[in-house]
Amino acid sequence: MAKIKGAVVIDTERCKGCNLCVVACPLDVLALTKKEVNIKGYNFSQEIKDDTCIGCSSCAMVCPDGCITVFKVKL
């Protein structure tokens, strides 16, 4: 049976740091930046655990601004 791996792509310049994606992720793959801000002055979401995403797309579904895209790859 093939294993599914996910890849998260975040449009950091559109992200307003609402933290909904961080809470929605079942594997704690995402976190808000602490020292970096985007052009609008918001701390943005970023992937902190490489190769951990399973591609469930929970983060993308709860993002109110549609800043997150999740890709699924069969291994």
Backbone bond lengths (Angstrom), bond angles and torsions (degrees), N, CA, C in turn:
res aa  C-N    CA-C-N  psi(-1)  N-CA   C-N-CA  omega(-1)  CA-C   N-CA-C  phi
1 M - - - 1.454 - - 1.533 108.80 -
2 A 1.317 116.58 134.93 1.458 121.15 -177.21 1.527 110.99 -75.72
3 K 1.307 114.67 142.28 1.456 120.70 176.58 1.526 107.96 -92.30
4 I 1.322 116.62 141.51 1.459 121.70 -179.76 1.524 109.23 -102.76
5 K 1.323 115.17 132.50 1.452 121.40 176.01 1.517 107.36 -119.68
6 G 1.311 116.64 143.50 1.452 120.47 179.38 1.510 111.91 -109.73
7 A 1.317 115.45 156.29 1.455 122.27 175.24 1.525 107.80 -131.87
8 V 1.317 116.58 124.21 1.459 122.22 -177.72 1.519 109.47 -99.95
9 V 1.334 116.21 129.81 1.461 121.51 175.38 1.527 106.94 -120.49
10 I 1.330 115.86 122.66 1.466 121.41 -177.12 1.519 109.59 -116.09
11 D 1.320 115.80 128.91 1.465 120.90 174.04 1.530 106.42 -81.09
12 T 1.317 116.11 91.99 1.467 121.38 -172.09 1.526 113.34 -65.34
13 E 1.318 117.78 -26.80 1.460 119.89 -179.59 1.534 112.28 -74.95
14 R 1.323 117.44 -23.42 1.467 121.27 177.47 1.521 112.42 -92.23
15 C 1.317 117.57 -18.97 1.469 122.17 -176.64 1.527 110.57 -66.66
16 K 1.335 115.90 133.51 1.463 119.88 179.29 1.529 112.38 -107.05
17 G 1.321 117.05 9.98 1.462 121.01 174.39 1.509 114.44 67.65
18 C 1.312 118.48 37.85 1.468 121.34 -177.21 1.531 112.28 -74.57
19 N 1.344 117.43 -16.89 1.471 123.55 175.50 1.525 113.96 76.49
20 L 1.324 119.55 2.52 1.459 121.50 -179.61 1.523 111.80 -64.65
21 C 1.316 117.68 -38.47 1.465 121.00 -179.99 1.523 111.59 -67.32
22 V 1.317 116.53 -36.93 1.470 121.09 179.25 1.527 110.14 -63.22
23 V 1.308 116.99 -43.10 1.463 122.36 179.77 1.525 111.08 -69.52
24 A 1.334 117.79 -35.67 1.462 122.00 -176.17 1.526 113.73 -75.15
25 C 1.313 118.39 -22.31 1.464 121.35 -175.89 1.529 110.79 -72.44
26 P 1.333 117.83 120.68 1.469 120.43 -177.86 1.531 113.78 -72.97
27 L 1.331 117.34 -17.30 1.470 120.42 -177.70 1.526 113.21 -111.59
28 D 1.321 117.63 10.92 1.473 122.67 179.82 1.521 112.62 53.36
29 V 1.323 115.68 45.79 1.466 121.50 -179.29 1.529 111.17 -79.48
30 L 1.325 117.34 -28.06 1.462 121.65 -175.00 1.526 112.49 -108.00
31 A 1.333 115.02 153.83 1.461 121.88 174.50 1.525 108.24 -154.71
32 L 1.319 115.86 156.94 1.458 119.96 175.25 1.522 109.39 -82.17
33 T 1.323 115.47 146.94 1.456 119.68 176.58 1.520 109.19 -67.33
34 K 1.308 116.42 150.85 1.463 120.11 179.70 1.530 111.89 -100.72
35 K 1.329 117.09 -36.71 1.466 120.20 -175.59 1.523 113.56 -112.96
36 E 1.334 117.22 -19.46 1.464 120.43 -178.69 1.525 110.70 -94.60
37 V 1.318 116.35 145.98 1.460 121.61 174.52 1.524 108.58 -131.81
38 N 1.335 115.61 156.76 1.461 119.52 177.42 1.522 110.02 -86.18
39 I 1.318 116.38 -173.37 1.463 120.74 -175.84 1.538 112.74 -63.37
40 K 1.339 116.47 -24.39 1.466 121.06 179.22 1.529 112.44 -87.29
41 G 1.336 116.89 -5.99 1.457 120.95 178.43 1.518 114.81 92.62
42 Y 1.316 117.54 12.17 1.468 121.62 -179.55 1.529 111.25 -97.10
43 N 1.329 115.82 144.37 1.462 119.68 166.26 1.518 105.41 -69.80
44 F 1.314 117.60 135.19 1.460 120.61 -174.90 1.521 111.11 -113.67
45 S 1.301 115.39 163.15 1.456 122.20 179.98 1.516 109.75 -80.15
46 Q 1.332 115.75 145.36 1.455 120.80 176.90 1.517 110.08 -147.81
47 E 1.315 115.97 156.99 1.458 121.83 178.64 1.533 107.80 -80.48
48 I 1.334 117.18 123.71 1.461 119.95 -177.71 1.521 113.21 -107.93
49 K 1.328 117.44 -16.36 1.460 121.44 179.32 1.525 108.87 -118.22
50 D 1.310 115.53 102.71 1.462 120.24 179.57 1.525 110.30 -69.31
51 D 1.324 116.46 145.74 1.472 123.85 176.80 1.528 114.04 59.47
52 T 1.318 117.81 25.92 1.460 121.45 179.04 1.524 111.78 -109.23
53 C 1.308 117.53 -26.32 1.467 122.59 -177.41 1.526 110.78 -60.71
54 I 1.338 115.50 134.41 1.464 121.56 178.87 1.532 112.04 -102.80
55 G 1.321 117.01 0.65 1.458 120.94 176.90 1.514 114.75 77.26
56 C 1.321 118.44 27.27 1.472 121.17 -178.02 1.522 112.95 -71.91
57 S 1.323 117.92 -20.39 1.472 124.81 178.25 1.521 114.52 67.56
58 S 1.317 118.38 16.02 1.472 120.81 177.43 1.521 110.78 -60.59
59 C 1.321 116.82 -39.76 1.460 121.07 -179.23 1.527 111.01 -63.95
60 A 1.322 116.60 -43.23 1.464 120.88 -179.02 1.526 111.84 -67.55
61 M 1.321 117.26 -34.63 1.468 120.74 -178.80 1.528 112.34 -68.52
62 V 1.335 117.96 -33.20 1.465 119.93 -176.87 1.523 112.97 -91.76
63 C 1.324 118.28 -9.69 1.469 120.55 -178.54 1.529 110.11 -68.19
64 P 1.337 117.45 115.83 1.471 120.02 -176.57 1.530 113.49 -70.26
65 D 1.320 117.66 -19.51 1.461 120.96 -177.63 1.518 113.63 -106.60
66 G 1.330 118.20 1.99 1.456 121.80 178.65 1.517 113.39 64.13
67 C 1.310 117.03 37.59 1.461 122.23 -177.05 1.519 113.36 -85.05
68 I 1.319 117.86 -10.33 1.459 121.12 -172.17 1.529 110.94 -115.36
69 T 1.321 114.85 133.73 1.455 122.63 173.73 1.519 107.35 -123.39
70 V 1.323 116.73 133.34 1.463 121.14 179.07 1.523 108.99 -117.42
71 F 1.316 115.23 128.73 1.459 121.65 177.50 1.513 108.88 -108.35
72 K 1.332 116.63 144.17 1.462 121.96 177.47 1.514 109.23 -111.38
73 V 1.337 115.73 136.33 1.448 122.07 -179.50 1.515 108.80 -129.80
74 K 1.343 117.22 128.93 1.469 120.56 175.30 1.516 108.92 -81.25
75 L 1.307 115.82 136.59 1.473 120.60 177.67 1.493 110.69 -105.57
